[in-house]
Amino acid sequence: MSAADGRAATVRAGHRAVEIHRPDKILIPGDGTGAKDVTKADLVAHYRSIAPCMLPHLRGRPLMLERHPDGLDGPRFMQKNTPGHYPEWITRAELAKEGGTVCHTVCDDAATLLYLADQAALTMHRWLSRTDHPDRPDLMIFDLDPAGDDFGAVREAARQLGGLLDELDLPSGLMTTGSRGLHVVVPLNGRHGFDEVREFARDVADTLAAAHPDRLTTAARKKDRGDRLYLDVQRNAYAQTAVAPYAVRALPGAPVATPVAWESLADPGLHARRWTIADAAEQARTRPWSAIMRRRRALGPARRRLAELS
């Protein structure tokens, strides 16, 4: 990153030069326990280094951007509509919403990723479908949301869910969320509508919760969950989003949502914020999802297998 003065710098991404304004601006203050301040320059450096691993999970997908222009101490903006001042070379997708449309930003290249970092978009939340077929998801997500801080319960729930998906012959990837829990991501062939995908995901979650009623629940209301882990499938809906792989979370220490191998569940040190902006790129180079995301499935055979198990 080359700075022309104390207020701006330029970083190259492919054949484009992206201007970074106020690179020394602190976006995530240190938490007093050893975590250092994270500046805009740090954010840009993270997304620049991790772009080859992250972009395949972003291309062609509408985004919701979590922006913190004044850092964590300032207001948060959940941005869906693309501002008019964004460069014309950034891809946009105008998609239907109730009563109108929204012009979503789509991150198809490294230059866009760095531009969004300059806009203090700490976290990218992606749709589960693509712009060419927005009503046909090619991802199904289970969000394992613990009631407290017992991450051992999250690891155990992930093992059980992964085992059930294996029985259904559905490939799946595991990801730390950088926040509280884990996501289990299933690649689909994009031929099913959101209602069908969500119904199937709910049936899978209900099956697992019925087998472990003292530890797992699908109750949407917190008051009905008690201290049980919530198997959340509500993200499987049109215009809903999930945190993108390798996105930085707006939390002290700058944890990063990070794909991991299933074998990582055996590591007692695994937790939702295990990787941060300081070391996520090293984990990304292991590419734990490289084969999984190419194995896209239809739900018909899995639905029949699930019925046999129930």
N, C-alpha and C positions, 0 to 999 in steps of 0.2 A: 504494500500500500504506500503510494507516494503522496506526500502532502505538499500542496502549493503554499500553504500558510498554516497558521495555528487553528484554523476553523474548518478546513475541508481537505479531503484527500481523494485520490483517484485510484481505483482498483480495476484491473482488467479481468474480463470474463469472456473468453472466446474472442470474437472480433469487436466487442464493445468495451468501452471505458465507462465505468459507473462511478459517479461522484458520491462520496460519502461525506455528509455534512456533520460537523461537530463529532469527529471520531472519538474524542476523549470524554464524551458525555457518559456519565455513569448511569447505566440502565438498571442494573441489579446490584444494590449495595451489598458489601460483605456483611455476614451475619454475626461477626464477633466470635465465631468458633473456629476460625481458620480459613473460612471461605473468603476469597478476595473479591474486591469490586469487579464487576463485569461491565466493561465499556462497550460502546457501539462498535469500536474497532475489534474488540474481542468477539462480538456477535458476528460481525462480517467475516472474520477469520475462520470461525467455526463453520459457517454455512459455505464458505468458499472451499474449505478442505473436505467437507463431507458431501458436497454437491454430487459427485459421481455416484455415490450410494443412495442419496436421498431423492434425486430427480426422477428415477423410475417409479417412485411411489407417489409423485406429484403430477407428472405429465398427463394432460388431458382431463384433469379433475378440477371442478370448481372448488374454490377455497373460501373459508372464513378466516380472517386474519385477526389475531389478538395483538393489538397495538398498545404500546406504553410510551408515548412520545416524551414524557417527562420521567421515565423510569418507574419503578415499582411504587415510588412515593407519590406519583401523580395519578391522574384518571386513566382508566382502562377503556379502550374502544374495541368492540367486537365488530369488525368491518366486513360487510358482505358486498356492498356496492363499490365498484371501482371508481375512484375519483377521476374527474375529467383531466387533471393535470398529470396523470401517469403517462409515461412515454407511449407513443403509438406502437412501439415494437413489442409491448407486453400483450400477451394473448388475453382476450376477454371472451366471456360466454354469457349471453343474455338468456336467462332461464325463467320459466314461469314460477310465480308465487301466487298466493291467494290475492286476487284483486289487481294483479299487474305482473311486472317482471323485475328481475334483479340482474345487473350486469356484473357477474362475478369475475374476479381475477383468476387466471390460470397460470401456474408456474411451469413453463415448458423448458426453461433453460437456466443456466447459472447466472446470467446477467439479471434475469428477473428475480431470482432468489436473493442476490446481493442488493438489488434495488429495494426489495421489501425489507431487508435488514436495515437499510438506511432509513426506511420509514418507521423504524422501531417496531416492526412486526416481529415480536419475540417468538410467537408460536403460530404455526400454520395448522389449521384444522381442515381436513379434506373430506369431500363427499365420498360415499362408498360406490358411486357410479361415475361414469365419464360424460363429458359434454355431448358426445354423439348419441348416447342413449341414456339420458339422465334418469329415466324411470326404470332402468334395468341395472341393478347393482351387480358388480363383479367382485364384491367383497361382502362377507358376513362377519360381524364382530360380536364377540362376547366380552363384556366388561366385568371383570371380577373386582367387586367393590367391597372391601372389608368394613366391618362395623367399627373396628378400632385399629390398633397398631400392631396386631398380631400377624406379621407377614408369613409366618409358618402356615397359617390357615389359608392364605392366598396361594402359596406354593402347592398345598395339598389339593385345593380345589382345581388348580390348573392341571395337576396330574390326572385327577379324575375326569375332567372335561376332555383332556387330550386323549385319554384312554377310550372314552366313549366315541369321540370323533374317529379314532382309528378303527373301532368296530364298525362304524358307518362308512368306512373307506373314504373319508374326507380329509385331505391334507390340511394342515394348519400350522400357523406360525405364532410364536410367543413373543410378546413385547412388554418390557417395563414401560409404564406410562410416564415416569418422571414425576408422578404425583403421589398416588396412594396404592394403586393396585397393578394388575396385569391385564393386557388385552390378548385375547386369542382370536386370530384373524384367519378366516377360511376363504381361499380364492374360489370364485364361482365362474361359470361360463357366460354370465351376463344375459341369460335367456329367461330369467324369472323376474317378476315384478317385486316391488318392495313388500307388498302385503304378504305374498307367498313366502318370501325369504324370512320376514319377521315371524310369521306363524310357525315356520319350521324351526327357527332359532328358539322360539318360546317353547316348542314341544321338546327340544333337546334339553333346555334348561329345566323344564318341569320334570322331565325324566330323571335328571341328575339330582334335583332337589328332593324328589320323592324317595330316592335311594338313600339320601343323607339329610333327613328332615331336621335333625338337631343342629346341623352345621351350615346348611345352605338354604336359600330362599329365593323365590322370584317375586316376592311381595314388593310392589312399587312404592308403597307408603312406608316411610322410615319407622313409624310407630308400630308397624306390623312385623318388622324384621327382628327385633330384639338384638341379640349379639351375633346373629348369623350373617354369613357373607352373602351379599346380594349378587345374583347372576343377572346382570342387566343386559337386555337385548333391545332396548328402546332406540338405540342409535340406528337400527336397521329400518330407516324410514326416509322417504323423499325429503331432500334438503337438510337432513340431519348430518352431522359431521363427527369425525373422531380425530384425535390428535395424530398428526402425520409422523411416521418413523423419522427419527433424528431431529425432531423439533425440540427447541429449547423451551422449558417451562418457565413461567413467570413466577419463580420461587427463589428464595435465598439459596445460594450455591449453584444456581443455573443448572438444575438437573435436566437430563435429555431423555426423551422417549426413545428406547433403544431395543431393536430386535435382538433376540438371543436364541440360542439353540435350546431344545427341550432338555438336553442334558444339564443345563444350567440350574434346573430345579433342585439338583442334588447339592448345590453349593449353599451352605447355610448363610453365607454372606450376601446372597442375592436379595435385593429389595427394590422397591419401586423407583428409588432415586440413586440406584447403584452407580450409574454413569452420569457424568456431568459434561459441561462444555470443555473441561480440561482433558478428558480421556475418551469421549464417545467415538471420536474418529478412529482410534485404535481398535475398538470393538467392531466398528462398522466394517473394517477391512477383513474381518472373518466372514462376512456375507452369509449369515446363518439362514437367510430366506432365499438364497439364490436359486435353489431347485424347487422349493415349495411353491412359489408364486407362479411357476409355469404349469403347475398341475391343476388346472381349473376344472371343476366338476359341475355336473348337473345335479339337482337335488332329488330327482325321481328315485333312483336306486337307493339313496340314503334314506329317503322317506319310508320306503318299503322295509328296509332293514330296521329302522327305528320302530315301526309298527310291530315287527316280529319280537323285538326286545321288550316291548311294553306289556 
